[in-house]
Amino acid sequence: MDSGVKSKVIVEFYGPFREYGKSHELRIDKAVTFEELIELLEKSLGVSFRERAMKENSTYILNSKIINRKKIDDVLIHPGDKVAFALLIGGG
């Protein structure tokens, strides 16, 4: 297996995040927080990405699981993970 694959994080975009493309690959060599991931994405996608990502109705998904925003500071993204940014959809 290519060791470069393990150092990548695949980031997918849904809803209003699609303005940044369908997906993006980032190379990381250690675990990062969501805040650090957003900073890395801001460098390549621009400050508007950070503004959109920090909105209250933005949803963070790590390896197909929605991350509770109240616990976001406790979550680490590791090389090989898959992250998605989407719009929170409410329902009853």
N, C-alpha and C positions, 0 to 999 in steps of 0.2 A: 504494500500500500504506500502511496506517495505521502511522505511526511508533511508536505505542503497542505494536503487536504485537512489534516488535523489542526493546522494553525489558522484555518479560515472560519469565519462566522458568516453564515448566509443570512441576510436580512431581507425579508419580504415586505412589500408595501400593499395595503388594501385601502379602499375608500379614498378619502382625501389625500392620503399619502402617495397615491399613484402618480401624483405630479412629479415625484422623485424617481419614477421608473417602476418596474415590476419587482426588481430585486437588486441587491447590491452585495458584493463580497468584501469583507474586511479581513485583513490578516492581523491576528493578535497572537502573542506568544505566552500570554498568561491570562488568568481569569480577570474580568473587568466587571465593574458595577454597571447598572443601566445608565447612570449619570455619565460614566466614562465612555460608554458605548455611544450615547447621544453626542458627546463632545467629539468623538472620532467621526461620526457621521456628519456633524455640523461642518467639520473641516472640508469634507468633500462635497456636501450637498448645499451648504449655505446656512445662514442664521435663520432663514425662514423654516428650515426643518426643525431646529430646536424649538422655535416658537410653536409650531404645530404639535410636536411631540410632547410638549409640556402642558398642553391644554388638558383640562380636567376630563374631557370626554374621550381622550386618547386611550387606547387599550394596548397593553404590552403582552405579547405572547412568546413564551419560551418553550421550545420543543413541544409545540401543540397544546400547551397549557396556559390559560389566562393567568397573569400574575396580578395578585391583589395589590392595588396601588398603595395601601397602607403598609405593606410588607416589602415594597420595592427596594428599599435600602438594604435588605437582608439577602437579596438575590444576586448571584454571580453568574456571568456568562463565560463559558469556557470555550477554548478552541474546539471546533467541531459542532458547536451548538447551532440551532436555527432559531432566529428571532423574527417576529413579525410585529408590525405597527399597524393598527386598525382603528376604526371609529367605534366607540362603545355603542352598542345597540341595546336599548332598553326594551323590556317586554313585561307582560303581566301574566 
